[in-house]
Amino acid sequence: MPSRERNPFVKRNQILELSIEDYAFGGKGIARIRNEKGDFVVFVPNTLPGQLVKAQIKTTSKKYAEASLINVLQPSEDEIEVPYQDIPGAPYIQLPIEIQHKYKKESTLSLFQRIGNVPNIEDLFDEFIGSPNDFHYRNKMEYGFSAIGYDRINKTDVDIFTLGFKRRGVWWMGDNLEKDSGLFDKQLEDNIKNIRIYCEKTGLPPWHGPKREGFFRYFVVRKSFKTNQLLFNLVTTSSGLDQFSMSKFIDFLLSIFGERMAGLIHTINDETGDRTIATTGSEKLVYGNEKIVEELLGLQFEISMKSFFQTNPKAAEKLYSKVVDYVLEDQTKVDNTVVMDLFCGTGTIGQIVAAKSNNAKIIGVDIIASAIEDAKKNAKRNKIEGLQFFAADVGKFLTAHPEYANKIKTIILDPARAGIMPKTLQKIIDLNADRMVYVSCNPATQARDTALLRDAGYALKKISLVDQFPHTAHIETVALFEKK
Ligand SMILES: C[S@@+](CC[C@H](N)C(=O)[O-])C[C@H]1O[C@@H](n2cnc3c(N)ncnc32)[C@H](O)[C@@H]1O
């Protein structure tokens, strides 16, 4: 966190016009203020090189400041028109995908140079893998109802019935989705407007954040790319439920989506906190099936509304293929040995490795019990043998099982955004495996761990980048480490 130390360039809350010159990891534009006192950097999230923007300084330090974007005064020459509604979830959609890839690659590799202390990272770089679909790639979306909307013309809030996404940084204000955002299912998003009109006509109110009251709260949709089906979850409060006809709502959804509609879950969520999680509450299946089936690299996975599943399944196939390539690169280190899949989620990676190797024993560990249950069911469904799954914290699991030390040749790691706790990483190092294949959705924590691994004798051999989320700042990495 930047301190509040003074600098001779900007003050907190100051509003400035800034030219964005570069792109920093994580989606921040870099502007520079130059005067007789020198150069000063200002980071402005969600901006692009070439834009002229109006921004407000939020925090300052001696060396740099962080600002928030007020509006774009002049677009970048790189920007193109797209036929989609702009939403906070896709800040770079106007930038051609090749330029997005270039920014992601350069900013990620520079992290490994700076934080990971890997000066020759360019030599170790293997491949940049784009998403097979640049648009309509997501398999899940959460839309919120709100009684307060945004008037895009007058740039102010208004009391209207809305269904769409929250305005960036304004938790209580919704912004109507009038058409396809380009990220999720086109037919679904082109109909969000009609779903909103239907709900408004019931006369029941949408959620009013500040007043903490209302009936309609969220509409969540999960899609299977394999079957093209949609699973819905309507989240409401119980207040006014007796005036809402669920059977008419089901008929309405069927009239639009027909056989594409796999099922409808109704969740009653009466929580009044500002930041309630959309789908908490009591759920009941009111139509069809509560699960959909997805396929990844020929294996089938049954997914419920809540279980974690890769959001871009087509890109996940590419990611998993790369992981499996690295794991199986030297097959002798996998066949007839134990492979650990740590932070395994629903066990997808371990199952794919098991399916492609001879007699390998895979041990999967994840802290979420329901994910481990899904992992076991999916392994059975796919008839894959040699897998064992444990619901446990990785660190505690390794302390409780010292028998694995020196018995494992390959470890697969896929931690959550926060990365691996240093104590847990030490326990993983103590397993003394020949190599590790480390997948990360947050290369900043992976770069930090790269330095720790190197000190423990593991050298980075190769790294690939996978663009799982086009039009956002996110990037996934797959890195191969080997014992020196
Ligand atoms: C990025 S996901 C891994 C997904 C999985 N490899 C897949 O492809 O489906 C990270 C996983 O780490 C798990 N996790 C987070 N902290 C953990 C911990 N301390 N011990 C074990 N698992 C943990 C989460 O439950 C989550 O499933």
The ligand as an SDF file (V2000), in Angstrom:
LIG
                    3D

 27 29  0  0  0  0  0  0  0  0999 V2000
   -7.8000  -22.2240   -8.8470 C   0  0  0  0  0  0  0  0  0  0  0  0
   -8.7190  -23.3810   -7.9210 S   0  0  0  0  0  0  0  0  0  0  0  0
   -8.1530  -24.9230   -8.5030 C   0  0  0  0  0  0  0  0  0  0  0  0
   -9.0260  -25.4990   -9.5020 C   0  0  0  0  0  0  0  0  0  0  0  0
   -8.7280  -26.8620  -10.0380 C   0  0  0  0  0  0  0  0  0  0  0  0
   -7.3380  -27.1900  -10.2180 N   0  0  0  0  0  0  0  0  0  0  0  0
   -9.4640  -26.9700  -11.3580 C   0  0  0  0  0  0  0  0  0  0  0  0
   -8.8210  -26.7960  -12.3920 O   0  0  0  0  0  0  0  0  0  0  0  0
  -10.6760  -27.1340  -11.3320 O   0  0  0  0  0  0  0  0  0  0  0  0
   -7.9680  -23.2770   -6.3450 C   0  0  0  0  0  0  0  0  0  0  0  0
   -8.4710  -24.2640   -5.3290 C   0  0  0  0  0  0  0  0  0  0  0  0
   -7.7280  -24.1520   -4.1090 O   0  0  0  0  0  0  0  0  0  0  0  0
   -8.5680  -24.5320   -3.0420 C   0  0  0  0  0  0  0  0  0  0  0  0
   -7.9270  -24.0760   -1.7960 N   0  0  0  0  0  0  0  0  0  0  0  0
   -7.7710  -22.8030   -1.3580 C   0  0  0  0  0  0  0  0  0  0  0  0
   -7.0740  -22.7980   -0.2080 N   0  0  0  0  0  0  0  0  0  0  0  0
   -6.7600  -24.0840    0.0840 C   0  0  0  0  0  0  0  0  0  0  0  0
   -6.0250  -24.7110    1.1250 C   0  0  0  0  0  0  0  0  0  0  0  0
   -5.4920  -24.0120    2.1020 N   0  0  0  0  0  0  0  0  0  0  0  0
   -5.8970  -26.0580    1.0820 N   0  0  0  0  0  0  0  0  0  0  0  0
   -6.4590  -26.7800    0.0850 C   0  0  0  0  0  0  0  0  0  0  0  0
   -7.1540  -26.2320   -0.9440 N   0  0  0  0  0  0  0  0  0  0  0  0
   -7.3050  -24.9060   -0.9360 C   0  0  0  0  0  0  0  0  0  0  0  0
   -9.8900  -23.9160   -3.4050 C   0  0  0  0  0  0  0  0  0  0  0  0
  -10.9550  -24.5920   -2.7600 O   0  0  0  0  0  0  0  0  0  0  0  0
   -9.9290  -24.0910   -4.9400 C   0  0  0  0  0  0  0  0  0  0  0  0
  -10.6390  -25.2340   -5.3320 O   0  0  0  0  0  0  0  0  0  0  0  0
  1  2  1  0
  2  3  1  0
  2 10  1  0
  3  4  1  0
  4  5  1  0
  5  6  1  0
  5  7  1  0
  7  8  2  0
  7  9  1  0
 10 11  1  0
 11 12  1  0
 11 26  1  0
 12 13  1  0
 13 14  1  0
 13 24  1  0
 14 15  1  0
 14 23  1  0
 15 16  2  0
 16 17  1  0
 17 18  1  0
 17 23  2  0
 18 19  1  0
 18 20  2  0
 20 21  1  0
 21 22  2  0
 22 23  1  0
 24 25  1  0
 24 26  1  0
 26 27  1  0
M  CHG  2   2   1   9  -1
M  END
$$$$
